[in-house]
């Protein structure tokens, strides 16, 4: 049983939600450390010692392997670590764990980057000074995000959850990005299985608590030129 709280370095974004949801679902105690990405706190030297890629989330577990502290960056790696640590949400067999890893990597290498670019070019780039309203980029990332959601919908037509008929860290990883489908200019009209899964996920108390963490800090960077300069290095 975890005695000392895990230090969670966090900001309320889809990547941050992955880990806040996992900690809530796994009932692990944690202490919140906000990393205000709009103010550039992700570039501070103390944070870079934990997360050298200057991205949150990151954690420090004082009760790491063999009881020694460990710091971990990259949301997917954190999810795998926490699932191994607790023995939860990673499947019950090697085949199930392989399925979880496949869909976790699908999110990390596909959905997250593509949906993130869709957000950038559909919402933020046109609001820059000067505006960068780029039809090709908007069409490309909107279309690729739609393709990925089609892949997800077809998988969910066969299974209750993403990696199979069991809830896993793959669902936690994907949900944050998928829950923002409207901002990515997507539709669920032709994705009934994804719509069903989104509703199931959103009803889970652990998902609700993880999503609500520091929710009041979540802002609209379209209206904040200073934050745009920090985030997009302009």
Helices and strands as residue ranges (DSSP letters): E 6-10, H 14-25, E 30-34, G 41-43, H 45-48, E 58-61, G 65-67, E 70-73, H 75-86, H 94-106, I 107-111, H 112-119, I 120-124, G 125-127, H 135-158, H 169-178, H 192-202, H 205-212, G 215-217, G 221-223, H 225-231
